[in-house]
């Protein structure tokens, strides 16, 4: 039985690359991860744009992460594991709002607890 795949228009799935220096701060790890995987932000932007266009009043970065994980796994085969660190949620949220200030009222903002 062929798996059903939900496509994200225009999204090109790429291999996730992990930072080598795991002793760094969360912010340093995020900066390196983001540099290695710029497509993650693009995918989150596309998901958010689609969700807002459908009339969403609130958007959760956790929900977006889970949708991205699900769609990524649906779109790939093989033994590669998808590692999207939950510690990066707040950093991606802040990038989304920086690039799309019109979405600020759609997300709940909390203070960062770590660097």
C-alpha positions in Angstrom: 0.0 0.0 0.0 1.4 3.4 -1.0 1.7 6.0 1.7 -0.5 9.1 1.3 1.7 12.2 1.1 0.4 15.7 2.0 2.6 18.1 -0.1 3.7 21.6 0.8 3.7 23.5 -2.5 7.2 24.7 -3.4 8.9 23.0 -0.4 12.0 21.1 -1.3 12.9 18.6 1.4 16.6 18.5 2.4 18.6 16.4 4.8 18.8 17.9 8.2 22.3 18.5 9.3 23.2 18.7 13.0 25.7 21.1 14.6 29.0 19.5 15.7 29.5 21.5 18.9 26.9 20.3 21.3 28.5 22.0 24.3 27.5 25.4 23.0 24.6 27.5 24.4 21.1 26.9 22.9 21.4 30.1 21.0 24.8 29.1 19.5 23.4 25.6 18.7 20.4 27.2 17.0 22.5 29.6 15.0 24.6 26.8 13.6 21.5 24.6 13.0 19.8 27.4 11.2 22.8 28.1 9.0 23.0 24.4 8.1 19.3 24.1 7.5 17.8 27.3 6.2 14.9 25.4 4.6 13.4 24.8 8.0 12.5 28.6 8.4 11.1 28.6 4.9 8.9 25.6 5.6 7.7 27.2 8.9 6.9 30.4 7.0 4.9 28.5 4.4 3.0 26.6 7.0 2.2 29.8 9.0 1.2 31.7 5.9 -1.2 28.9 4.8 -2.7 28.5 8.3 -3.2 32.3 8.7 -4.7 32.5 5.2 -7.3 29.9 6.3 -8.5 32.2 9.0 -6.5 31.1 12.1 -6.6 33.5 14.9 -3.9 31.8 16.9 -0.8 29.9 15.7 1.3 27.6 17.9 5.0 27.1 17.1 4.7 23.6 18.7 1.9 22.7 16.2 4.0 24.0 13.3 7.0 21.9 14.5 4.8 18.8 14.6 3.3 19.4 11.2 6.8 19.9 9.8 8.0 16.7 11.4 5.0 14.7 10.1 5.2 16.1 6.6 9.0 15.6 6.4 8.7 12.0 7.4 5.8 11.5 5.0 8.0 12.9 2.2 11.1 10.8 2.9 12.2 7.2 2.9 15.2 5.5 4.3 16.9 5.5 7.7 17.6 9.2 8.1 16.0 10.5 11.3 14.5 14.0 11.4 15.9 16.0 14.3 14.2 19.3 14.9 15.1 20.3 18.4 12.3 21.6 20.5 14.7 24.0 22.2 14.7 25.9 18.9 11.0 26.6 18.9 11.3 30.0 20.5 14.2 31.0 18.3 12.2 30.1 15.1 9.2 31.9 16.4 11.2 35.1 16.9 12.6 34.8 13.4 9.1 34.4 12.0 7.9 37.5 13.8 11.0 39.4 12.8 10.4 38.6 9.1 6.6 38.8 9.3 5.6 41.4 12.0 2.0 41.1 10.9 1.9 37.6 12.5 2.9 38.9 15.9 -0.7 39.0 17.3 -1.1 35.3 16.1 1.5 33.9 18.5 1.9 34.0 22.3 5.2 35.4 23.3 7.1 34.2 26.4 10.5 35.4 27.7 13.5 33.3 26.9 14.8 31.4 30.0 18.2 30.6 28.6 20.8 32.0 26.3 
